[in-house]
Amino acid sequence: MKRGFWVSLGINLIFNLEWTIPAWILLATYFIFDISIFWFVGALVWWVIGVAIKTIVFSWLVRNGNIPDPPKENKNPYSSTYKKGEDKNENV
């Protein structure tokens, strides 16, 4: 993947830090109730995967949204690029 994706992923991880709250709660329960630390690690991994999928989807949408439209025929009679010979009411 390109360097721009990794920069975007890093920025999105910073902006979505509130999604890590369940992981920090699981870390606190690790110290208080002595549950496995892998719950905390799994929640952080889940957070990174979720943000990465969101970044991939948005980058794909932007890439496909920036494709220019093919040129279309100008049918506006008041436009400066309109062909004068095609106007039906020109001789009236």
ZADOKOL-323069 format. One line per field, with one value per atom (N, C-alpha, C, O, CB): residue number from 1; residue in three letters; atom name; y, z, x. Coordinates in Angstrom, 1 decimal. Glycine has a CB too. Example, Ala and Ser with C-alpha at 12.3 -4.5 7.8 and 13.67 -1.06 7.14 Angstrom:
<pts>
resi = (1	1	1	1	1	2	2	2	2	2) $
resn = (ALA	ALA	ALA	ALA	ALA	SER	SER	SER	SER	SER) $
name = (N	CA	C	O	CB	N	CA	C	O	CB) $
yy = (-5.7	-4.5	-3.3	-3.3	-4.5	-2.2	-1.1	0.0	1.1	-0.6) $
zz = (7.8	7.8	7.8	8.5	9.0	7.1	7.1	7.9	8.0	5.7) $
xx = (13.2	12.3	13.2	14.2	11.3	12.8	13.7	12.9	13.4	14.1) $
</pts>
This chain:
<pts>
resi = (1	1	1	1	1	2	2	2	2	2	3	3	3	3	3	4	4	4	4	4	5	5	5	5	5	6	6	6	6	6	7	7	7	7	7	8	8	8	8	8	9	9	9	9	9	10	10	10	10	10	11	11	11	11	11	12	12	12	12	12	13	13	13	13	13	14	14	14	14	14	15	15	15	15	15	16	16	16	16	16	17	17	17	17	17	18	18	18	18	18	19	19	19	19	19	20	20	20	20	20	21	21	21	21	21	22	22	22	22	22	23	23	23	23	23	24	24	24	24	24	25	25	25	25	25	26	26	26	26	26	27	27	27	27	27	28	28	28	28	28	29	29	29	29	29	30	30	30	30	30	31	31	31	31	31	32	32	32	32	32	33	33	33	33	33	34	34	34	34	34	35	35	35	35	35	36	36	36	36	36	37	37	37	37	37	38	38	38	38	38	39	39	39	39	39	40	40	40	40	40	41	41	41	41	41	42	42	42	42	42	43	43	43	43	43	44	44	44	44	44	45	45	45	45	45	46	46	46	46	46	47	47	47	47	47	48	48	48	48	48	49	49	49	49	49	50	50	50	50	50	51	51	51	51	51	52	52	52	52	52	53	53	53	53	53	54	54	54	54	54	55	55	55	55	55	56	56	56	56	56	57	57	57	57	57	58	58	58	58	58	59	59	59	59	59	60	60	60	60	60	61	61	61	61	61	62	62	62	62	62	63	63	63	63	63	64	64	64	64	64	65	65	65	65	65	66	66	66	66	66	67	67	67	67	67	68	68	68	68	68	69	69	69	69	69	70	70	70	70	70	71	71	71	71	71	72	72	72	72	72	73	73	73	73	73	74	74	74	74	74	75	75	75	75	75	76	76	76	76	76	77	77	77	77	77	78	78	78	78	78	79	79	79	79	79	80	80	80	80	80	81	81	81	81	81	82	82	82	82	82	83	83	83	83	83	84	84	84	84	84	85	85	85	85	85	86	86	86	86	86	87	87	87	87	87	88	88	88	88	88	89	89	89	89	89	90	90	90	90	90	91	91	91	91	91	92	92	92	92	92) $
resn = (MET	MET	MET	MET	MET	LYS	LYS	LYS	LYS	LYS	ARG	ARG	ARG	ARG	ARG	GLY	GLY	GLY	GLY	GLY	PHE	PHE	PHE	PHE	PHE	TRP	TRP	TRP	TRP	TRP	VAL	VAL	VAL	VAL	VAL	SER	SER	SER	SER	SER	LEU	LEU	LEU	LEU	LEU	GLY	GLY	GLY	GLY	GLY	ILE	ILE	ILE	ILE	ILE	ASN	ASN	ASN	ASN	ASN	LEU	LEU	LEU	LEU	LEU	ILE	ILE	ILE	ILE	ILE	PHE	PHE	PHE	PHE	PHE	ASN	ASN	ASN	ASN	ASN	LEU	LEU	LEU	LEU	LEU	GLU	GLU	GLU	GLU	GLU	TRP	TRP	TRP	TRP	TRP	THR	THR	THR	THR	THR	ILE	ILE	ILE	ILE	ILE	PRO	PRO	PRO	PRO	PRO	ALA	ALA	ALA	ALA	ALA	TRP	TRP	TRP	TRP	TRP	ILE	ILE	ILE	ILE	ILE	LEU	LEU	LEU	LEU	LEU	LEU	LEU	LEU	LEU	LEU	ALA	ALA	ALA	ALA	ALA	THR	THR	THR	THR	THR	TYR	TYR	TYR	TYR	TYR	PHE	PHE	PHE	PHE	PHE	ILE	ILE	ILE	ILE	ILE	PHE	PHE	PHE	PHE	PHE	ASP	ASP	ASP	ASP	ASP	ILE	ILE	ILE	ILE	ILE	SER	SER	SER	SER	SER	ILE	ILE	ILE	ILE	ILE	PHE	PHE	PHE	PHE	PHE	TRP	TRP	TRP	TRP	TRP	PHE	PHE	PHE	PHE	PHE	VAL	VAL	VAL	VAL	VAL	GLY	GLY	GLY	GLY	GLY	ALA	ALA	ALA	ALA	ALA	LEU	LEU	LEU	LEU	LEU	VAL	VAL	VAL	VAL	VAL	TRP	TRP	TRP	TRP	TRP	TRP	TRP	TRP	TRP	TRP	VAL	VAL	VAL	VAL	VAL	ILE	ILE	ILE	ILE	ILE	GLY	GLY	GLY	GLY	GLY	VAL	VAL	VAL	VAL	VAL	ALA	ALA	ALA	ALA	ALA	ILE	ILE	ILE	ILE	ILE	LYS	LYS	LYS	LYS	LYS	THR	THR	THR	THR	THR	ILE	ILE	ILE	ILE	ILE	VAL	VAL	VAL	VAL	VAL	PHE	PHE	PHE	PHE	PHE	SER	SER	SER	SER	SER	TRP	TRP	TRP	TRP	TRP	LEU	LEU	LEU	LEU	LEU	VAL	VAL	VAL	VAL	VAL	ARG	ARG	ARG	ARG	ARG	ASN	ASN	ASN	ASN	ASN	GLY	GLY	GLY	GLY	GLY	ASN	ASN	ASN	ASN	ASN	ILE	ILE	ILE	ILE	ILE	PRO	PRO	PRO	PRO	PRO	ASP	ASP	ASP	ASP	ASP	PRO	PRO	PRO	PRO	PRO	PRO	PRO	PRO	PRO	PRO	LYS	LYS	LYS	LYS	LYS	GLU	GLU	GLU	GLU	GLU	ASN	ASN	ASN	ASN	ASN	LYS	LYS	LYS	LYS	LYS	ASN	ASN	ASN	ASN	ASN	PRO	PRO	PRO	PRO	PRO	TYR	TYR	TYR	TYR	TYR	SER	SER	SER	SER	SER	SER	SER	SER	SER	SER	THR	THR	THR	THR	THR	TYR	TYR	TYR	TYR	TYR	LYS	LYS	LYS	LYS	LYS	LYS	LYS	LYS	LYS	LYS	GLY	GLY	GLY	GLY	GLY	GLU	GLU	GLU	GLU	GLU	ASP	ASP	ASP	ASP	ASP	LYS	LYS	LYS	LYS	LYS	ASN	ASN	ASN	ASN	ASN	GLU	GLU	GLU	GLU	GLU	ASN	ASN	ASN	ASN	ASN	VAL	VAL	VAL	VAL	VAL) $
name = (N	CA	C	O	CB	N	CA	C	O	CB	N	CA	C	O	CB	N	CA	C	O	CB	N	CA	C	O	CB	N	CA	C	O	CB	N	CA	C	O	CB	N	CA	C	O	CB	N	CA	C	O	CB	N	CA	C	O	CB	N	CA	C	O	CB	N	CA	C	O	CB	N	CA	C	O	CB	N	CA	C	O	CB	N	CA	C	O	CB	N	CA	C	O	CB	N	CA	C	O	CB	N	CA	C	O	CB	N	CA	C	O	CB	N	CA	C	O	CB	N	CA	C	O	CB	N	CA	C	O	CB	N	CA	C	O	CB	N	CA	C	O	CB	N	CA	C	O	CB	N	CA	C	O	CB	N	CA	C	O	CB	N	CA	C	O	CB	N	CA	C	O	CB	N	CA	C	O	CB	N	CA	C	O	CB	N	CA	C	O	CB	N	CA	C	O	CB	N	CA	C	O	CB	N	CA	C	O	CB	N	CA	C	O	CB	N	CA	C	O	CB	N	CA	C	O	CB	N	CA	C	O	CB	N	CA	C	O	CB	N	CA	C	O	CB	N	CA	C	O	CB	N	CA	C	O	CB	N	CA	C	O	CB	N	CA	C	O	CB	N	CA	C	O	CB	N	CA	C	O	CB	N	CA	C	O	CB	N	CA	C	O	CB	N	CA	C	O	CB	N	CA	C	O	CB	N	CA	C	O	CB	N	CA	C	O	CB	N	CA	C	O	CB	N	CA	C	O	CB	N	CA	C	O	CB	N	CA	C	O	CB	N	CA	C	O	CB	N	CA	C	O	CB	N	CA	C	O	CB	N	CA	C	O	CB	N	CA	C	O	CB	N	CA	C	O	CB	N	CA	C	O	CB	N	CA	C	O	CB	N	CA	C	O	CB	N	CA	C	O	CB	N	CA	C	O	CB	N	CA	C	O	CB	N	CA	C	O	CB	N	CA	C	O	CB	N	CA	C	O	CB	N	CA	C	O	CB	N	CA	C	O	CB	N	CA	C	O	CB	N	CA	C	O	CB	N	CA	C	O	CB	N	CA	C	O	CB	N	CA	C	O	CB	N	CA	C	O	CB	N	CA	C	O	CB	N	CA	C	O	CB	N	CA	C	O	CB	N	CA	C	O	CB	N	CA	C	O	CB	N	CA	C	O	CB	N	CA	C	O	CB	N	CA	C	O	CB	N	CA	C	O	CB	N	CA	C	O	CB	N	CA	C	O	CB	N	CA	C	O	CB) $
yy = (-1.2	0.0	1.2	1.2	0.0	2.3	3.6	4.2	3.9	4.6	5.1	5.8	6.7	6.8	6.7	7.2	8.1	7.3	7.9	8.6	6.0	5.2	5.1	5.2	3.8	4.9	4.7	6.0	6.0	4.2	7.1	8.4	8.6	9.1	9.6	8.3	8.5	7.5	7.9	8.2	6.3	5.4	5.9	5.8	4.0	6.4	7.0	8.1	8.2	7.4	9.0	10.2	9.7	10.2	11.1	8.7	8.1	7.4	7.5	7.2	6.8	6.1	7.2	7.0	5.3	8.3	9.4	10.0	10.2	10.5	10.2	10.8	9.9	10.3	11.2	8.6	7.6	7.0	5.8	6.5	7.7	7.2	6.8	6.0	8.2	7.5	7.1	5.7	5.2	8.1	5.1	3.7	2.8	1.6	3.4	3.2	2.4	2.3	1.6	2.8	3.0	3.0	1.5	1.2	3.8	0.7	-0.7	-1.4	-2.2	-1.5	-1.2	-1.8	-1.4	-2.2	-1.5	-0.1	0.4	-0.1	-0.3	1.9	-0.3	-0.9	-2.4	-2.8	-0.9	-3.1	-4.4	-4.5	-5.4	-5.1	-3.5	-3.4	-3.2	-3.8	-2.3	-2.4	-2.2	-3.4	-3.7	-1.0	-4.2	-5.4	-6.5	-7.4	-5.9	-6.3	-7.2	-7.0	-8.0	-7.0	-5.8	-5.5	-5.7	-6.2	-4.1	-5.5	-5.6	-7.1	-7.6	-4.7	-7.7	-9.0	-10.1	-11.3	-9.0	-9.8	-10.7	-11.6	-12.8	-11.6	-10.9	-11.6	-11.6	-11.0	-10.9	-12.3	-12.4	-11.1	-10.4	-13.5	-10.8	-9.6	-9.7	-8.6	-9.4	-10.9	-11.0	-10.3	-10.0	-12.5	-10.1	-9.4	-8.0	-7.4	-9.5	-7.4	-6.0	-5.9	-5.0	-5.5	-6.8	-6.9	-7.1	-6.5	-7.9	-8.0	-8.3	-7.1	-6.8	-9.4	-6.3	-5.1	-4.1	-3.4	-4.5	-3.9	-3.0	-3.4	-2.6	-2.8	-4.7	-5.2	-5.0	-4.6	-6.7	-5.2	-5.0	-3.6	-3.3	-5.5	-2.6	-1.2	-0.9	-0.1	-0.4	-1.4	-1.1	-1.6	-0.9	-1.6	-2.8	-3.4	-2.6	-2.4	-4.9	-2.2	-1.4	-0.1	0.3	-1.1	0.6	1.9	1.7	2.5	2.6	0.6	0.3	0.0	0.5	-0.9	-0.7	-1.0	0.3	0.5	-2.0	1.1	2.4	3.3	3.9	3.2	3.3	4.0	3.5	4.3	4.0	2.2	1.6	1.9	2.2	0.0	1.8	2.1	3.6	3.9	1.8	4.5	5.9	6.3	7.1	6.8	5.7	5.9	5.4	6.0	5.3	4.2	3.7	4.6	4.8	2.2	5.1	6.0	7.3	7.8	6.3	7.8	9.1	8.8	9.6	9.6	7.7	7.4	7.2	7.7	6.1	6.5	6.3	7.5	7.7	5.1	8.4	9.6	10.7	11.6	10.2	10.6	11.6	11.3	12.0	11.7	10.2	9.9	10.9	11.1	8.4	11.7	12.7	12.1	11.0	13.6	12.8	12.4	12.6	13.5	13.2	11.7	11.9	13.2	13.6	10.7	13.9	15.2	14.9	13.9	15.8	15.9	15.7	16.8	17.9	15.8	16.6	17.6	18.8	18.6	17.0	20.0	21.2	21.5	21.7	22.4	21.4	21.7	23.0	23.2	20.5	23.9	25.1	26.2	26.5	25.6	26.7	27.7	29.0	29.8	27.9	29.3	30.6	30.5	31.5	31.1	29.4	29.2	29.7	29.7	27.7	30.2	30.8	29.6	29.9	31.6	28.4	27.3	26.6	25.6	26.3	27.0	26.4	26.7	27.8	26.9	25.6	25.8	26.5	26.1	24.4	27.6	28.5	27.8	28.1	29.8	26.9	26.3	25.3	24.8	25.7	24.8	23.8	24.4	23.6	23.0	25.7	26.3	26.3	26.8	27.8	25.7	25.6	26.9	27.2	24.6	27.8	29.1	30.2	31.4	29.4	29.9	30.9	31.9	33.0	30.3	31.4	32.1	32.9	33.5	31.3	32.8	33.4	34.9	35.6	32.8) $
zz = (0.0	0.0	0.0	0.3	1.2	-0.4	-0.5	0.9	1.9	-1.4	0.9	2.1	2.6	3.8	1.8	1.7	2.1	2.9	3.8	0.9	2.6	3.4	4.8	5.8	2.8	5.0	6.4	7.2	8.4	6.4	6.5	7.2	7.6	8.7	6.3	6.7	6.9	8.0	8.9	5.7	8.1	9.1	10.5	11.5	8.8	10.5	11.8	12.3	13.5	11.6	11.4	11.8	12.2	13.2	10.6	11.6	12.0	13.3	14.1	10.9	13.6	14.9	16.0	17.1	14.9	15.7	16.7	16.9	18.1	16.3	15.8	15.9	16.6	17.1	14.6	16.5	17.1	18.4	18.6	16.1	19.2	20.4	21.4	22.3	21.1	21.3	22.2	22.0	22.9	22.0	20.9	20.6	21.5	21.6	19.2	22.1	22.9	24.4	25.2	22.9	24.7	26.1	26.6	27.7	26.2	25.8	26.3	26.5	27.5	25.2	25.7	26.0	27.3	28.1	24.8	27.6	28.9	30.1	31.1	28.9	29.9	30.9	31.2	32.3	30.6	30.1	30.2	30.8	31.6	28.8	30.6	31.3	32.8	33.6	30.7	33.1	34.6	35.2	36.3	34.8	34.5	35.1	35.2	36.0	34.2	34.3	34.4	35.8	36.4	33.2	36.1	37.4	38.6	39.7	37.4	38.5	39.6	39.8	40.9	39.4	38.8	38.9	38.3	38.4	38.1	37.9	37.4	36.2	36.2	38.5	35.3	34.0	33.1	33.4	33.3	32.0	31.1	30.4	30.0	30.0	30.2	29.5	28.0	27.3	29.7	27.5	26.1	25.7	24.5	25.7	26.6	26.4	26.0	25.1	27.6	26.8	26.5	25.1	24.3	27.6	24.8	23.6	22.4	21.4	23.6	22.6	21.6	21.3	20.1	22.0	22.3	22.1	21.3	20.5	23.5	21.6	20.9	19.4	18.5	21.5	19.2	17.9	17.1	15.9	17.8	17.8	17.1	16.8	15.7	18.1	17.6	17.4	16.1	15.3	18.6	16.0	14.9	13.6	12.6	15.1	13.6	12.5	12.0	10.8	12.7	13.0	12.6	12.0	11.0	13.8	12.5	12.0	10.6	9.7	12.9	10.4	9.1	8.1	6.9	9.3	8.4	7.4	7.0	5.9	8.0	8.0	7.7	6.8	5.9	9.1	7.1	6.3	4.8	3.9	6.9	4.7	3.4	2.6	1.4	3.5	3.2	2.6	2.1	1.0	3.5	3.0	2.6	1.6	0.7	3.9	1.6	0.5	-0.8	-1.8	0.9	-0.8	-2.0	-2.6	-3.8	-1.8	-1.7	-2.1	-2.7	-3.7	-0.9	-2.1	-2.6	-3.9	-4.9	-1.6	-4.1	-5.3	-6.4	-7.5	-5.1	-6.2	-7.3	-7.5	-8.5	-6.9	-6.5	-6.7	-7.4	-7.9	-5.3	-7.6	-8.3	-9.7	-10.4	-7.6	-10.2	-11.7	-12.5	-12.2	-12.0	-13.4	-14.1	-15.1	-15.6	-14.9	-15.2	-16.1	-17.6	-17.8	-15.9	-18.5	-19.9	-20.4	-19.9	-20.8	-21.4	-21.9	-22.5	-23.1	-22.9	-22.2	-22.7	-23.8	-23.7	-21.6	-24.6	-25.6	-24.9	-24.1	-26.7	-25.3	-24.7	-25.5	-26.7	-24.8	-24.8	-25.4	-24.9	-25.1	-25.1	-24.3	-23.8	-25.0	-25.4	-22.6	-25.4	-26.6	-26.1	-27.0	-27.1	-24.9	-24.4	-24.1	-23.7	-23.2	-24.3	-24.0	-25.2	-26.3	-23.7	-24.8	-25.9	-26.8	-27.9	-25.3	-26.3	-27.1	-27.9	-28.5	-26.2	-27.8	-28.6	-30.0	-30.4	-28.1	-30.9	-32.3	-32.9	-32.7	-33.0	-33.5	-34.0	-35.2	-35.3	-34.6	-35.9	-37.0	-36.6	-37.4	-37.9	-35.3	-34.9	-34.3	-34.0	-33.8	-34.1	-33.6	-34.6	-35.7	-33.1	-34.2	-35.1	-35.4	-36.4	-34.6	-34.4	-34.5	-34.9	-34.6	-33.2	-35.5	-35.8	-36.9	-36.9	-36.2	-37.9	-39.0	-38.8	-39.7	-40.2	-37.6	-37.4	-37.1	-36.8	-36.2) $
xx = (0.8	0.0	0.9	2.1	-0.9	0.3	1.0	1.3	0.7	0.3	2.3	2.6	1.5	1.3	3.9	0.7	-0.5	-1.5	-2.1	-1.1	-1.6	-2.5	-2.1	-2.9	-2.7	-0.8	-0.3	-0.3	-0.6	1.2	-0.1	-0.3	-1.7	-2.0	0.2	-2.6	-4.1	-4.5	-5.3	-4.9	-4.0	-4.3	-3.9	-4.6	-3.7	-2.6	-2.1	-3.0	-3.3	-0.7	-3.4	-4.2	-5.6	-6.1	-4.4	-6.2	-7.4	-7.3	-8.3	-8.0	-6.2	-6.1	-6.0	-6.6	-4.8	-5.4	-5.3	-6.7	-7.2	-4.4	-7.5	-8.8	-9.8	-10.8	-9.3	-9.6	-10.5	-10.0	-10.3	-10.8	-9.3	-8.8	-9.9	-9.8	-7.9	-11.1	-12.2	-12.7	-13.4	-13.4	-12.4	-12.8	-12.0	-12.4	-12.7	-10.9	-10.1	-10.6	-10.0	-8.7	-11.6	-12.1	-12.4	-12.1	-13.4	-13.1	-13.3	-12.0	-11.9	-14.1	-11.0	-9.7	-9.1	-8.6	-8.7	-9.2	-8.7	-9.5	-8.9	-8.7	-10.8	-11.6	-11.1	-11.0	-13.1	-10.9	-10.4	-9.0	-8.7	-10.3	-8.2	-6.9	-7.0	-6.3	-6.0	-8.0	-8.3	-8.8	-8.4	-9.3	-9.7	-10.2	-9.1	-9.1	-11.3	-8.1	-6.9	-6.2	-5.8	-5.9	-6.0	-5.4	-6.3	-5.8	-4.9	-7.6	-8.5	-8.9	-8.8	-9.7	-9.4	-10.0	-9.1	-9.5	-11.3	-7.9	-6.9	-7.5	-7.3	-6.5	-8.1	-8.5	-7.3	-6.3	-9.7	-7.4	-6.3	-6.0	-6.9	-6.6	-4.7	-4.3	-4.6	-4.7	-2.8	-4.9	-5.2	-6.6	-6.8	-5.2	-7.5	-8.7	-8.4	-9.0	-9.6	-7.4	-7.0	-6.3	-6.6	-6.0	-5.4	-4.7	-5.7	-5.6	-3.6	-6.6	-7.6	-8.5	-8.8	-8.5	-8.8	-9.7	-8.9	-9.4	-10.1	-7.6	-6.8	-6.6	-6.6	-5.4	-6.4	-6.3	-7.6	-7.6	-5.9	-8.7	-10.0	-10.2	-10.7	-11.1	-9.7	-9.8	-9.0	-9.4	-9.3	-7.7	-6.9	-7.5	-7.5	-5.5	-8.0	-8.6	-9.8	-10.0	-9.0	-10.7	-11.9	-11.5	-12.1	-12.7	-10.5	-10.1	-9.4	-9.6	-9.1	-8.7	-8.0	-9.1	-8.9	-7.1	-10.1	-11.2	-11.9	-12.2	-12.2	-12.1	-12.8	-11.9	-12.4	-13.1	-10.6	-9.7	-9.6	-9.6	-8.3	-9.6	-9.6	-10.8	-10.8	-9.4	-12.0	-13.2	-13.3	-13.7	-14.4	-12.9	-12.9	-11.9	-12.2	-12.7	-10.7	-9.8	-10.2	-10.0	-8.4	-10.9	-11.5	-12.6	-12.7	-12.0	-13.4	-14.5	-14.0	-14.5	-15.4	-12.9	-12.3	-11.7	-11.8	-11.3	-10.9	-10.3	-11.3	-11.0	-9.4	-12.4	-13.4	-14.2	-14.8	-14.2	-14.3	-15.1	-14.4	-15.0	-15.6	-13.1	-12.3	-12.1	-11.3	-11.0	-12.7	-12.6	-13.5	-14.6	-13.1	-12.8	-13.6	-14.6	-14.4	-12.6	-15.7	-16.8	-16.3	-15.5	-18.1	-16.8	-16.4	-17.1	-18.1	-16.9	-16.5	-17.1	-18.4	-18.7	-16.1	-19.3	-20.7	-21.0	-20.3	-21.7	-21.9	-22.3	-23.0	-23.9	-23.2	-22.6	-23.2	-24.5	-24.5	-22.3	-25.7	-27.0	-27.6	-28.8	-27.9	-26.8	-27.2	-27.1	-26.0	-26.4	-28.3	-28.2	-27.6	-27.2	-29.6	-27.6	-27.0	-25.5	-25.0	-27.8	-24.9	-23.5	-22.7	-23.1	-23.2	-21.5	-20.6	-20.1	-19.6	-19.5	-20.1	-19.6	-20.6	-20.4	-18.8	-21.9	-23.0	-22.8	-22.5	-24.4	-23.0	-22.8	-24.0	-25.2	-22.6	-23.8	-24.9	-25.6	-26.8	-24.3	-25.0	-25.7	-26.7	-27.5	-24.7	-26.7	-27.6	-28.9	-29.8	-26.9	-29.0	-30.1	-31.3	-31.1	-29.8	-32.4	-33.5	-34.2	-34.8	-34.5	-34.2	-34.9	-34.0	-34.3	-35.6	-32.9	-31.9	-32.3	-32.0	-30.6	-33.1	-33.5	-34.8	-35.3	-33.6	-35.4	-36.7	-36.5	-37.5	-37.4) $
</pts>
